[in-house]
Amino acid sequence: MRSATDAANRATSLAHLARAIAEVLGVQGADVADARWDKAGRSALNDIRRLRLGRESCFVKIGSSAALPMYEAEAAALRELAQSGAVRVPRVIAAIAHDNLAALALEWLDLDSGGRDAQLGDALAALHRVQGRRFGWHRDNTIGTTPQLNGWEDDWAVFFRDRRLAPQLALARHNGHGRVADVGEQLLDRVPSLLQGHRPQPSLLHGDLWSGNAARTADGAAVVFDPATYYGDREADLAMTELFGGFAPDFHRAYRDAWPLDAGYTLRKDLYNLYHVLNHVNLFGGAYVSQAHALTASLLAHAR
């Protein structure tokens, strides 16, 4: 009985969300009454749906009402990436909450295979040419569902240590990964030495650029989504494209042809990717724990 009641309540909440999204799109009448929610992929972090409203369709992430600030931050990031004119992103329709659910509704894009090749390499280099005065962003956001702190900072090494690694290590300790935290905290004081002599400009970043967050539209345009945007070292985006693979060799060639990387990137790549590995430790645990240990040990061996 309880599960049936929960299902009925969720169906009612989804109907309210559909009406709210339809209002933003200007859809009325029978198309709203006949709104259809279809599964549109799998995610460990959100319920992913396609909302069909007559001839209109949109891609919708759904979570609890507590997820609204996360969705609002993602909407802001997509708008900023779109404003750059450098790379294709889905158009934001709405970030809204109704009843006990929140949703981020985006333009529906028909995606094709590929998109992680030279075209995206050129587009990413153009995105990184959009630069700010300081490192950070005007608001905090999330990396996955983990809070990501973006308070402004002039010094990149300080920003990366205090806004990226330190919060993940504190969360790892809270989540019961004490060994990860103990070893990682030894690295914090050595971050400035690992970045010594490196003076990046604050570039506009996607922030979570693994292969699952890039694709190609049916009309052939490279597109990115699910950003965790901020202004940081452009190499942080490049590093993540190498963490889990999935990007074609000509993606890397095109980027480097457009904007060569500075000496010492290989070591910095491991430092930047430690942030994402620690985040996976906190989200999923498992094999990411040993990967975090290995990365940290390697970085400590290189640090003076």
Secondary structure, 3 states (H helix, E strand, C coil): CHHHHHHHHHHHHHHHHHHHHHHHHCCCCHHHHCCEEEECCCCCCCEEEEEEECCEEEEEEEEEHHHHHHHHHHHHHHHHHHHHCCCECCCEEEEEEECCEEEEEEECCCEECCCCCHHHHHHHHHHHCCECCCEECCCCEEECCEEECCCCECCHHHHHHHHHHHHHHHHHHHCCCHHHHHHHHHHHCCHHHHCCCCCCCCEEECCCCCHHHEEEECCCCEEECCCCCEEECHHHHHHHHHHCCCCCHHHHHHHHHHCCCCCCHHHHHHHHHHHHHHHHHHHHCCCHHHHHHHHHHHHHHHCC
